[in-house]
Amino acid sequence: MVYNLTTASNSTSLYAMSHGVNDALSGWPMMLVLISFFIVLLAMFMYRGFINATLASSFIITLLTGISWTLGFVNFYFIFLPLIVLIVSVIIKMLE
């Protein structure tokens, strides 16, 4: 599939270039970055237990996703993925 990247090639700043590429690919590049951050954070917090690690990682990623949505890097429906993980983690933690 061919993507129109003229906006990215004519940009004058890193923000404009990354925003152009992100728009051309429907927000997937930033979402993949956030998923990889989630995996790294999960591995970092794993010494606290899986539920605590998931809770902390999903909270941080939910905040980063909200900031990314505000800046226009992530589509609105991508906000719900880390939010659902956060809600499920809170529920499981409360049931322990």
N, C-alpha and C positions, 0 to 999 in steps of 0.2 A: 504494500500500500504506500502511496506517495503522500507525504505531508507537506503542507505549505509552510516553510520555515523562513520566509522573507522577513517577517517581523524579527525573528531571532538574529538573522544575519545583518540586519540594518540597525540593530540596537546599539546604544552608546554606553550602557551600563550593565553590570552583572544582573541586577534586578530585572531590567527590561528583557534581557536575553533569556533568563530562566523563566520569566513570566510568559514570554512568547512560546517557548518550547513546551511549557506546562499547559498552556491553552491549546496548543496544537494536538497534544496527546491526552486531552480531557482530564488533566489533573493526576494522572497515574504516576509520573515521576516523583512527585512530592509524597504521594501516598506510599510508594515503595521505600522512600527514605524513612518515613515515619515507622513503617513496619520493621525495617532493619534496626532503627533506634529502639523499638520495643523489644526486639530479640536481645540486643546488647544489654539493655537495662534489666531484662528478666534474668539474664545470666549473671549480671553484677549483684542483684539482690537475692539470688538463689540461696545464699547462706542463711537467710531468714525463714526459709520454708517456701514452698511453692505458692500457697495462697497469699502470703504477705508479699512475695516478689511480684505476683500478678497484680495485686492491688496497687502497689507503689508504681509499677511500670505503667499500668493502664491510666493511673491518675496523671502522671507526667505526660504521657502521650496524648491524653485528652486535652490537657492545657496547650500542648504544642499544636495539636490539630485545630483548636479554636483560634490560636494566633495565625496559623497558616490560612485558615478560612477567611479571617479578617483581612489578611494581605492579598487574598485572591489566588492562593496557590492550590487550594483544595476545594473541590466541589462540596455543596452543602450536604449531600447524602453521605459523604465520607466521614462526617462528624459522628455519625451514629455507631460506627464500628468500634472505636475505642470506648465510647460511652456505654455500649452494651456490655463489653468486657468488664468495665469498671463496676457497673451495677450488679452483674453476676458475681463478681469478686466480693463486693460488699455483702451481698446476701449470703454467700457461702461462709464468709468470715463471721457474720452474725450468728449463723447456725452452729458454729463450732463450739 
